[in-house]
Amino acid sequence: MTQATAIINTESYLLDSLGHVISEDYTAGEILKRGISTDTNKNYIIPINSSLEIVVNLKNTEVQKTLSQYLSIKNLSDRIALL
């Protein structure tokens, strides 16, 4: 019998998915230098690295779909980790 551990980095999936969304729809958000934008009720800021961040529009339907998918993947990975 073999045992394997899979590490699912859900935050990387989220950044990748949001990057695709904003590359196709400029109203979905943008990539900015870190510290330029501020959190509001309409946007969400996710750091990419020490220099860049993704700022997404929470009212955008594609961003909402992506966040919903992220939550599903996160819940699944949490359940798998408990096994």
N, CA, C and O atoms as CSV, one atom per row, in Angstrom:
chain,resi,resn,atom,element,x,y,z
A,1,MET,N,N,0.850,-1.178,0.000
A,1,MET,CA,C,0.000,0.000,0.000
A,1,MET,C,C,0.895,1.241,0.000
A,1,MET,O,O,1.906,1.300,0.700
A,2,THR,N,N,0.513,2.187,-0.770
A,2,THR,CA,C,1.259,3.447,-0.849
A,2,THR,C,C,0.396,4.593,-0.353
A,2,THR,O,O,-0.828,4.593,-0.489
A,3,GLN,N,N,1.063,5.543,0.210
A,3,GLN,CA,C,0.351,6.741,0.660
A,3,GLN,C,C,0.959,7.940,-0.053
A,3,GLN,O,O,2.179,8.082,-0.131
A,4,ALA,N,N,0.105,8.781,-0.562
A,4,ALA,CA,C,0.584,9.977,-1.265
A,4,ALA,C,C,-0.127,11.197,-0.720
A,4,ALA,O,O,-1.285,11.130,-0.310
A,5,THR,N,N,0.567,12.289,-0.723
A,5,THR,CA,C,-0.015,13.545,-0.269
A,5,THR,C,C,-0.036,14.515,-1.438
A,5,THR,O,O,0.977,14.730,-2.103
A,6,ALA,N,N,-1.174,15.084,-1.673
A,6,ALA,CA,C,-1.297,16.090,-2.727
A,6,ALA,C,C,-1.531,17.441,-2.071
A,6,ALA,O,O,-2.428,17.607,-1.245
A,7,ILE,N,N,-0.718,18.382,-2.451
A,7,ILE,CA,C,-0.888,19.738,-1.931
A,7,ILE,C,C,-1.536,20.569,-3.028
A,7,ILE,O,O,-0.992,20.716,-4.122
A,8,ILE,N,N,-2.692,21.102,-2.718
A,8,ILE,CA,C,-3.414,21.931,-3.682
A,8,ILE,C,C,-3.287,23.380,-3.223
A,8,ILE,O,O,-3.811,23.759,-2.175
A,9,ASN,N,N,-2.598,24.172,-4.008
A,9,ASN,CA,C,-2.428,25.577,-3.666
A,9,ASN,C,C,-3.582,26.352,-4.299
A,9,ASN,O,O,-3.489,26.819,-5.434
A,10,THR,N,N,-4.658,26.475,-3.548
A,10,THR,CA,C,-5.869,27.100,-4.077
A,10,THR,C,C,-5.663,28.576,-4.380
A,10,THR,O,O,-6.310,29.114,-5.278
A,11,GLU,N,N,-4.774,29.240,-3.649
A,11,GLU,CA,C,-4.535,30.656,-3.902
A,11,GLU,C,C,-3.870,30.873,-5.266
A,11,GLU,O,O,-4.153,31.857,-5.949
A,12,SER,N,N,-2.989,29.951,-5.656
A,12,SER,CA,C,-2.369,30.047,-6.992
A,12,SER,C,C,-3.409,29.883,-8.086
A,12,SER,O,O,-3.385,30.592,-9.092
A,13,TYR,N,N,-4.330,28.933,-7.879
A,13,TYR,CA,C,-5.409,28.760,-8.845
A,13,TYR,C,C,-6.261,30.027,-8.942
A,13,TYR,O,O,-6.656,30.436,-10.033
A,14,LEU,N,N,-6.535,30.636,-7.803
A,14,LEU,CA,C,-7.340,31.858,-7.795
A,14,LEU,C,C,-6.636,32.969,-8.563
A,14,LEU,O,O,-7.249,33.611,-9.416
A,15,LEU,N,N,-5.358,33.207,-8.276
A,15,LEU,CA,C,-4.612,34.251,-8.981
A,15,LEU,C,C,-4.567,33.980,-10.481
A,15,LEU,O,O,-4.741,34.895,-11.286
A,16,ASP,N,N,-4.335,32.726,-10.857
A,16,ASP,CA,C,-4.284,32.368,-12.273
A,16,ASP,C,C,-5.627,32.620,-12.944
A,16,ASP,O,O,-5.685,33.213,-14.021
A,17,SER,N,N,-6.697,32.175,-12.316
A,17,SER,CA,C,-8.036,32.341,-12.894
A,17,SER,C,C,-8.420,33.810,-13.011
A,17,SER,O,O,-8.961,34.239,-14.031
A,18,LEU,N,N,-8.140,34.577,-11.965
A,18,LEU,CA,C,-8.466,36.004,-12.018
A,18,LEU,C,C,-7.616,36.721,-13.061
A,18,LEU,O,O,-8.088,37.648,-13.718
A,19,GLY,N,N,-6.375,36.297,-13.211
A,19,GLY,CA,C,-5.521,36.871,-14.249
A,19,GLY,C,C,-6.111,36.659,-15.633
A,19,GLY,O,O,-6.081,37.562,-16.469
A,20,HIS,N,N,-6.650,35.462,-15.878
A,20,HIS,CA,C,-7.289,35.189,-17.161
A,20,HIS,C,C,-8.541,36.051,-17.349
A,20,HIS,O,O,-8.787,36.572,-18.437
A,21,VAL,N,N,-9.315,36.193,-16.293
A,21,VAL,CA,C,-10.550,36.982,-16.383
A,21,VAL,C,C,-10.229,38.431,-16.725
A,21,VAL,O,O,-10.839,39.005,-17.627
A,22,ILE,N,N,-9.275,39.026,-16.010
A,22,ILE,CA,C,-8.997,40.442,-16.257
A,22,ILE,C,C,-8.271,40.660,-17.583
A,22,ILE,O,O,-8.322,41.757,-18.138
A,23,SER,N,N,-7.593,39.629,-18.101
A,23,SER,CA,C,-6.947,39.797,-19.411
A,23,SER,C,C,-7.977,39.818,-20.535
A,23,SER,O,O,-7.712,40.355,-21.610
A,24,GLU,N,N,-9.149,39.238,-20.292
A,24,GLU,CA,C,-10.198,39.203,-21.305
A,24,GLU,C,C,-11.249,40.300,-21.136
A,24,GLU,O,O,-11.976,40.620,-22.076
A,25,ASP,N,N,-11.325,40.871,-19.937
A,25,ASP,CA,C,-12.361,41.879,-19.652
A,25,ASP,C,C,-11.767,42.974,-18.778
A,25,ASP,O,O,-11.567,42.775,-17.579
A,26,TYR,N,N,-11.489,44.114,-19.367
A,26,TYR,CA,C,-10.840,45.193,-18.621
A,26,TYR,C,C,-11.702,45.735,-17.484
A,26,TYR,O,O,-11.172,46.374,-16.576
A,27,THR,N,N,-13.021,45.499,-17.504
A,27,THR,CA,C,-13.876,45.963,-16.406
A,27,THR,C,C,-13.809,45.035,-15.191
A,27,THR,O,O,-14.324,45.362,-14.122
A,28,ALA,N,N,-13.171,43.876,-15.365
A,28,ALA,CA,C,-13.079,42.903,-14.268
A,28,ALA,C,C,-12.009,43.281,-13.254
A,28,ALA,O,O,-12.100,42.900,-12.087
A,29,GLY,N,N,-11.003,44.021,-13.684
A,29,GLY,CA,C,-9.940,44.405,-12.761
A,29,GLY,C,C,-8.672,44.734,-13.509
A,29,GLY,O,O,-8.674,44.918,-14.726
A,30,GLU,N,N,-7.579,44.806,-12.754
A,30,GLU,CA,C,-6.297,45.135,-13.354
A,30,GLU,C,C,-5.164,44.694,-12.444
A,30,GLU,O,O,-5.357,44.433,-11.256
A,31,ILE,N,N,-3.985,44.619,-13.027
A,31,ILE,CA,C,-2.775,44.334,-12.259
A,31,ILE,C,C,-2.061,45.658,-12.064
A,31,ILE,O,O,-1.800,46.385,-13.022
A,32,LEU,N,N,-1.748,45.962,-10.813
A,32,LEU,CA,C,-1.125,47.246,-10.473
A,32,LEU,C,C,0.117,47.031,-9.624
A,32,LEU,O,O,0.343,45.951,-9.078
A,33,LYS,N,N,0.915,48.086,-9.528
A,33,LYS,CA,C,2.005,48.068,-8.557
A,33,LYS,C,C,1.387,48.013,-7.172
A,33,LYS,O,O,0.342,48.612,-6.918
A,34,ARG,N,N,2.033,47.302,-6.299
A,34,ARG,CA,C,1.508,47.116,-4.955
A,34,ARG,C,C,1.421,48.444,-4.202
A,34,ARG,O,O,2.347,49.254,-4.241
A,35,GLY,N,N,0.291,48.655,-3.513
A,35,GLY,CA,C,0.095,49.832,-2.693
A,35,GLY,C,C,-0.593,50.993,-3.382
A,35,GLY,O,O,-0.898,51.994,-2.735
A,36,ILE,N,N,-0.846,50.887,-4.679
A,36,ILE,CA,C,-1.486,51.986,-5.405
A,36,ILE,C,C,-2.980,52.054,-5.110
A,36,ILE,O,O,-3.528,53.139,-4.915
A,37,SER,N,N,-3.636,50.904,-5.079
A,37,SER,CA,C,-5.086,50.851,-4.909
A,37,SER,C,C,-5.457,50.636,-3.442
A,37,SER,O,O,-4.646,50.166,-2.645
A,38,THR,N,N,-6.696,50.988,-3.104
A,38,THR,CA,C,-7.197,50.749,-1.755
A,38,THR,C,C,-8.459,49.910,-1.823
A,38,THR,O,O,-9.219,49.991,-2.788
A,39,ASP,N,N,-8.678,49.098,-0.788
A,39,ASP,CA,C,-9.885,48.279,-0.715
A,39,ASP,C,C,-11.126,49.150,-0.619
A,39,ASP,O,O,-11.152,50.142,0.109
A,40,THR,N,N,-12.152,48.764,-1.364
A,40,THR,CA,C,-13.457,49.399,-1.258
A,40,THR,C,C,-14.493,48.283,-1.228
A,40,THR,O,O,-14.145,47.102,-1.254
A,41,ASN,N,N,-15.761,48.659,-1.175
A,41,ASN,CA,C,-16.822,47.650,-1.221
A,41,ASN,C,C,-16.954,47.037,-2.612
A,41,ASN,O,O,-17.572,45.983,-2.769
A,42,LYS,N,N,-16.378,47.688,-3.621
A,42,LYS,CA,C,-16.512,47.220,-5.000
A,42,LYS,C,C,-15.304,46.436,-5.496
A,42,LYS,O,O,-15.398,45.750,-6.514
A,43,ASN,N,N,-14.180,46.520,-4.805
A,43,ASN,CA,C,-13.008,45.810,-5.296
A,43,ASN,C,C,-12.359,44.965,-4.209
A,43,ASN,O,O,-12.653,45.103,-3.022
A,44,TYR,N,N,-11.471,44.091,-4.652
A,44,TYR,CA,C,-10.726,43.222,-3.747
A,44,TYR,C,C,-9.299,43.165,-4.255
A,44,TYR,O,O,-9.067,43.014,-5.454
A,45,ILE,N,N,-8.340,43.284,-3.346
A,45,ILE,CA,C,-6.932,43.325,-3.708
A,45,ILE,C,C,-6.256,42.040,-3.227
A,45,ILE,O,O,-6.379,41.649,-2.066
A,46,ILE,N,N,-5.534,41.391,-4.156
A,46,ILE,CA,C,-4.799,40.175,-3.823
A,46,ILE,C,C,-3.340,40.378,-4.236
A,46,ILE,O,O,-3.060,40.617,-5.410
A,47,PRO,N,N,-2.414,40.285,-3.287
A,47,PRO,CA,C,-1.001,40.436,-3.642
A,47,PRO,C,C,-0.534,39.291,-4.544
A,47,PRO,O,O,-0.889,38.132,-4.325
A,48,ILE,N,N,0.261,39.626,-5.553
A,48,ILE,CA,C,0.870,38.620,-6.417
A,48,ILE,C,C,2.269,38.306,-5.908
A,48,ILE,O,O,2.638,37.144,-5.739
A,49,ASN,N,N,3.031,39.349,-5.671
A,49,ASN,CA,C,4.383,39.231,-5.123
A,49,ASN,C,C,4.706,40.522,-4.388
A,49,ASN,O,O,3.794,41.275,-4.046
A,50,SER,N,N,5.959,40.793,-4.142
A,50,SER,CA,C,6.308,41.991,-3.375
A,50,SER,C,C,6.087,43.287,-4.151
A,50,SER,O,O,6.078,44.364,-3.556
A,51,SER,N,N,5.907,43.199,-5.476
A,51,SER,CA,C,5.773,44.402,-6.293
A,51,SER,C,C,4.407,44.597,-6.923
A,51,SER,O,O,4.025,45.725,-7.234
A,52,LEU,N,N,3.656,43.503,-7.117
A,52,LEU,CA,C,2.411,43.579,-7.877
A,52,LEU,C,C,1.228,43.030,-7.100
A,52,LEU,O,O,1.378,42.230,-6.176
A,53,GLU,N,N,0.039,43.487,-7.503
A,53,GLU,CA,C,-1.201,42.968,-6.938
A,53,GLU,C,C,-2.280,42.974,-8.006
A,53,GLU,O,O,-2.231,43.753,-8.958
A,54,ILE,N,N,-3.258,42.089,-7.829
A,54,ILE,CA,C,-4.435,42.073,-8.693
A,54,ILE,C,C,-5.550,42.778,-7.938
A,54,ILE,O,O,-5.824,42.469,-6.779
A,55,VAL,N,N,-6.182,43.720,-8.603
A,55,VAL,CA,C,-7.342,44.414,-8.053
A,55,VAL,C,C,-8.528,44.013,-8.911
A,55,VAL,O,O,-8.572,44.322,-10.102
A,56,VAL,N,N,-9.504,43.316,-8.299
A,56,VAL,CA,C,-10.651,42.843,-9.080
A,56,VAL,C,C,-11.924,43.555,-8.656
A,56,VAL,O,O,-12.081,43.967,-7.506
A,57,ASN,N,N,-12.825,43.687,-9.617
A,57,ASN,CA,C,-14.118,44.313,-9.405
A,57,ASN,C,C,-15.098,43.231,-8.915
A,57,ASN,O,O,-15.455,42.334,-9.679
A,58,LEU,N,N,-15.523,43.310,-7.674
A,58,LEU,CA,C,-16.407,42.297,-7.097
A,58,LEU,C,C,-17.801,42.295,-7.715
A,58,LEU,O,O,-18.550,41.336,-7.529
A,59,LYS,N,N,-18.159,43.336,-8.438
A,59,LYS,CA,C,-19.468,43.413,-9.098
A,59,LYS,C,C,-19.468,42.704,-10.456
A,59,LYS,O,O,-20.534,42.469,-11.025
A,60,ASN,N,N,-18.298,42.364,-10.978
A,60,ASN,CA,C,-18.176,41.726,-12.279
A,60,ASN,C,C,-18.610,40.260,-12.188
A,60,ASN,O,O,-18.176,39.537,-11.292
A,61,THR,N,N,-19.461,39.827,-13.112
A,61,THR,CA,C,-20.007,38.463,-13.048
A,61,THR,C,C,-18.934,37.395,-13.245
A,61,THR,O,O,-19.002,36.339,-12.615
A,62,GLU,N,N,-17.952,37.643,-14.098
A,62,GLU,CA,C,-16.884,36.654,-14.301
A,62,GLU,C,C,-16.008,36.529,-13.054
A,62,GLU,O,O,-15.558,35.434,-12.716
A,63,VAL,N,N,-15.769,37.642,-12.377
A,63,VAL,CA,C,-15.015,37.596,-11.120
A,63,VAL,C,C,-15.812,36.811,-10.082
A,63,VAL,O,O,-15.240,36.007,-9.345
A,64,GLN,N,N,-17.109,37.030,-10.015
A,64,GLN,CA,C,-17.949,36.296,-9.070
A,64,GLN,C,C,-17.932,34.801,-9.364
A,64,GLN,O,O,-17.874,33.990,-8.439
A,65,LYS,N,N,-17.982,34.426,-10.644
A,65,LYS,CA,C,-17.907,33.007,-11.016
A,65,LYS,C,C,-16.568,32.405,-10.588
A,65,LYS,O,O,-16.510,31.292,-10.065
A,66,THR,N,N,-15.501,33.156,-10.820
A,66,THR,CA,C,-14.164,32.683,-10.462
A,66,THR,C,C,-14.036,32.506,-8.953
A,66,THR,O,O,-13.458,31.521,-8.492
A,67,LEU,N,N,-14.567,33.445,-8.184
A,67,LEU,CA,C,-14.528,33.319,-6.730
A,67,LEU,C,C,-15.364,32.135,-6.249
A,67,LEU,O,O,-14.999,31.463,-5.285
A,68,SER,N,N,-16.476,31.883,-6.916
A,68,SER,CA,C,-17.308,30.727,-6.580
A,68,SER,C,C,-16.558,29.427,-6.853
A,68,SER,O,O,-16.604,28.504,-6.040
A,69,GLN,N,N,-15.870,29.346,-7.987
A,69,GLN,CA,C,-15.071,28.168,-8.302
A,69,GLN,C,C,-13.951,27.981,-7.290
A,69,GLN,O,O,-13.655,26.858,-6.883
A,70,TYR,N,N,-13.329,29.083,-6.887
A,70,TYR,CA,C,-12.264,29.039,-5.882
A,70,TYR,C,C,-12.785,28.441,-4.571
A,70,TYR,O,O,-12.127,27.596,-3.964
A,71,LEU,N,N,-13.963,28.883,-4.143
A,71,LEU,CA,C,-14.533,28.362,-2.902
A,71,LEU,C,C,-14.821,26.868,-3.009
A,71,LEU,O,O,-14.606,26.122,-2.053
A,72,SER,N,N,-15.302,26.434,-4.158
A,72,SER,CA,C,-15.562,25.007,-4.364
A,72,SER,C,C,-14.276,24.200,-4.288
A,72,SER,O,O,-14.233,23.162,-3.628
A,73,ILE,N,N,-13.227,24.668,-4.959
A,73,ILE,CA,C,-11.938,23.972,-4.941
A,73,ILE,C,C,-11.359,23.959,-3.531
A,73,ILE,O,O,-10.817,22.948,-3.085
A,74,LYS,N,N,-11.476,25.082,-2.833
A,74,LYS,CA,C,-10.952,25.173,-1.470
A,74,LYS,C,C,-11.682,24.196,-0.555
A,74,LYS,O,O,-11.046,23.493,0.231
A,75,ASN,N,N,-12.998,24.146,-0.647
A,75,ASN,CA,C,-13.776,23.207,0.179
A,75,ASN,C,C,-13.397,21.767,-0.134
A,75,ASN,O,O,-13.268,20.951,0.779
A,76,LEU,N,N,-13.218,21.444,-1.408
A,76,LEU,CA,C,-12.838,20.093,-1.794
A,76,LEU,C,C,-11.454,19.744,-1.240
A,76,LEU,O,O,-11.256,18.659,-0.695
A,77,SER,N,N,-10.511,20.658,-1.379
A,77,SER,CA,C,-9.157,20.375,-0.876
A,77,SER,C,C,-9.146,20.238,0.638
A,77,SER,O,O,-8.382,19.434,1.173
A,78,ASP,N,N,-9.975,21.002,1.339
A,78,ASP,CA,C,-10.081,20.869,2.795
A,78,ASP,C,C,-10.639,19.507,3.174
A,78,ASP,O,O,-10.180,18.889,4.135
A,79,ARG,N,N,-11.632,19.036,2.420
A,79,ARG,CA,C,-12.217,17.704,2.708
A,79,ARG,C,C,-11.219,16.608,2.423
A,79,ARG,O,O,-11.132,15.642,3.182
A,80,ILE,N,N,-10.457,16.733,1.340
A,80,ILE,CA,C,-9.445,15.729,1.007
A,80,ILE,C,C,-8.367,15.703,2.089
A,80,ILE,O,O,-7.880,14.634,2.457
A,81,ALA,N,N,-7.996,16.870,2.593
A,81,ALA,CA,C,-6.958,16.944,3.629
A,81,ALA,C,C,-7.404,16.261,4.913
A,81,ALA,O,O,-6.562,15.782,5.672
A,82,LEU,N,N,-8.689,16.202,5.173
A,82,LEU,CA,C,-9.179,15.572,6.396
A,82,LEU,C,C,-9.170,14.054,6.307
A,82,LEU,O,O,-9.227,13.377,7.334
A,83,LEU,N,N,-9.099,13.504,5.092
A,83,LEU,CA,C,-9.132,12.038,4.929
A,83,LEU,C,C,-7.849,11.393,5.351
A,83,LEU,O,O,-7.719,10.171,5.276
